[in-house]
Amino acid sequence: MPPQDVKQAASTRAAPPPTGQSPIGAPPQRPASAESEATTVVATRAGRLGLLAACGVVLLEAVWLVAALPGAALVSDLGALLVAGWAAVVCLGVAHRHPAALRRFWVLLAATMALAALGRALWTVQRLVGDELPHTPLIGAVFTAGILTGTAALLCSLSAPRTAVGRARTLLDGVIVGLALVPIGWVLVFRNVAAADLADPVRTLGLLYPMLDLMQLTILVAVAGPARPLWRPMTIIAASLATRALADAAYVSLAARGDYFSGHPIDVCWPISYLLIAAATRYPPPQECPDAEETAEPPLQPWWRVALPYLPVGGAIVAVMLARQPSGQTPKLIFVVMMTLLAALALRQGLAANENLWLAARLRRLAYTDQLTGLPNRLMFNRRLRRALRDDGPVAVLLLDLDGFKQVNDRFGHATGDTLLTGLAARMQAAVDGDGTIARLGGDEFAVLVERGRPVPPERLAERLLDALQPSDGEEDVGVHPSASIGIAEYGPQHASHTDLLRDADIAMYAAKAAGKSAYRTCTPALRESAVSRAELIADLRRAVDEEQLHLEYQPIVDLAGGAVRSAEALVRWRHPRLGVLPPARFLPLAEETGLILPIDRWVIHEACRAAATWRDRAPQATVAVNIAAAHLRRPDLIATVTAATAAAGLAPRALTLELTESALIEGSEAVLDRLRQLRELGIRIAIDDFGTGYSSLSYLHRIPATELKIDRSFVARLDSDDDRAYATVEMVTRLAGAFDLSVVAEGVETERQHAAVAAIGCPRGQGYLYGRPDRAAAVGQNRA
């Protein structure tokens, strides 16, 4: 096989077929029409027949060359020409069957195979006119063009680097490995060849052909992507390149000894390599095609991939030492190759240094920038805050927390929440407008740093932020418009560090929330003292359950018709060792904020069930009602907690009523509603507490598996003042409950007039101070008539 043919063989190195491609002749996964399906069937049959024909040509050539039959050289040329031409047609067919993003790879590969066929045709013509090993510039140019298109095909595959620097680095990796092979091959092949023979360019330049093979094989390994699943056509194409590399190495060895002739059995290896490339197009595409976002973030490379271009360099240096002639001089070809290798290594190191600088800049951005909003993150904000405090200038911090943002995530999902958060961040940044530094600290919490002489007062900046968060006319940001609570802290002598300043801003922010949200507050000594007391109370509350500081009191629920007390509501109290007995309003909100409400709820359920079990000895129909926090309602272990409590107390499940606020039920997910249905199936009763104070009550009433409505005390209280609307509201709720087959309890009955009103309306049961205040000794079984 002539050297140019080996060069042409090297030029046919193919990149892995792009992911997402279908095999040549294979039907698309979703045919657009009957016509396209018929075309696919025809293409499938044609592809199979073509593959069988190509295999027959290769087999015939192999038998002909091994048997040394007459005309072996011509058979060798024609066999390679036919298979290379057919492979070009196959690759072009695949290019026309796939999207534009995949077309370039297959077009370049088809061009490579077409140039291989053209080069072989020119070679055959030149050989037939009498030149046994023709080396014309035209043939060399054709083979060189094939090398370029083959390499370009590899670098255009979907798994190849997306950036110009990445492609240049991959190309240099292949060049370095290929150049390092030249001195090694020289020592192994040409060391004992006479100097006169080395003057023949066929012998000396032939050493470059395996170099080109190894270069393209290295590029294939690099672009295959070690972090991605191996697609089978990649293996087939790698086998093609390996076959060609072995053939070129054998050709060089034979040519160096003068044993090569046209029609040698080694010639069959080149059409085999063409056949493998064409066969690779018949495999189905991978299940998932990497998109631009995935390829833009390259995976981490294993150590061998990083070391790949440098591993053979050591062998090349040793080979140079061994390749020196008796005169002590290094052969000119080896000298030129080593200089080129050093230049390639220097360029490769330059690219690596450039990438390192880019990665360092990117790591800095990742470390100090919030990836969702593009704002500075907590780390950057703290750095700037510490630097501002070191400058001893006036510094103020605005801590901002979005109100109601959690409901957006719960109702619409985190993707919608992220979209809303990005938009709100942009609006807040525009509102700050260079008068401060805004950062996202995490979640729905933001902060603004005001420094350098405070161009605007912090309070004015807070007003601008609140205005920016107000929805404009006709705007609907997913149906929920979070407002914000803003806390302001100005640096003073009481702040020893930036953490103290942030603590004060946090204190003021919670004060803004307590003031009704969508507001701002500035931290004052009174707020700071209140926060300290609050923190101490939370610490005491953590010990309250373990140290048995909690106890239950029971308020009777009366049957209005006869005055019998058959049920009571369990109300938790806290005997604080220093502050005395604290009502629920004093500590339950803190418990809900800190998550302590969960162990408190569990304790209350168990204690109430034990108490109800003792009532049923004197009143078999007695029941107990227990309030459940919204946080507990969302936990899957609620059912286990309730069943364990009733079982431990020996209480029938129907004797326990769980009271849940209307807002907690309305905001509940399908999982919460399903959990309530399971409780109802067990016999547990469900009461909707404070009914009428939430929203969308009627739309949810048919979904919630409730058994009871408790009319909010605010409606009952207005019955004393002859409020017709209040009377109508209580009457409407009572009738509505009857329509849904629900029992009704009127809460907050404190006067005889209220009692008479609710009884006249037809409300069956009542609860309030008129019938009894909460007491540790339950009045269940008594009569309050």
Buried (B, 14 or more C-beta within 10 A) or exposed (E): BBBBBBBBBBBBBBBBBBBBBBBBBBBEEEBEEEEEEEBBEEBBEBBEEBBEEBBEBBEEBBEBBEEEEEEBBBBBBBBBBBBBBBBBBBBBBBBEBBEEEBBBBBBBBBBBBBBBBBBBBBBBEBBEEEEEBBBEEEBBEBBBBBBBBBBBBBBBBBBBBEEEEBBBBBBBBBBBBBBBBBBBBBBBBBEEBEEEBBEBEBBBBBBBBBBBBBBBBBBBBBBBBEEBEEBEBBBBBBBBBBBBBBBBBBBBBBBBEEEBEBBBBBBBBBBBBBBBBBBBBBBEBBEEBBEEEBBEEEEEBEEEBEEBBBEBBEBBEEBBEEBEEEEEEBBEBBBEBBEBBEEBBEBBEEBBEEBEEEEEEEEEEEEBBBEEBEBBBBBBBBEBBEEBBEEEEBBBBBBBBBBBBBEBBBBBEEEBBBBBBBEBBBBBBEBBEEBBBBBBBEEBBBBBBBBEEBEBBBBEBBBBBBEBBEEEEEEEBBEBBBBBBBBBBBBEEEBEEBEBBBBBBBBBBBBBBEEEBBBBBBBEEEBBEBBEEBEEBBEBBEEBBEEEBBEBBBBBBBBBEEEBBBBBBBBBBBBBEEEEEBEBEBBBEBBBEEEBBBBBBBBBBBBBBBBBBEBBEEBEEBBBBBBBBBBBBBBEEBBEBBBBBBEEBEBBBBBBBBBBBBBBBBBBEEEBBEBBBBBBEBEBBBBBBBBBBBEEBEEBBEBBBBBBBBBBBBBBBBBBEEBEEBBEBBBEBBEBBEEEEBBBBBBBBBBEBBBEBBBEBEBBBBBBEBBBEBEEEBBBBBEBE
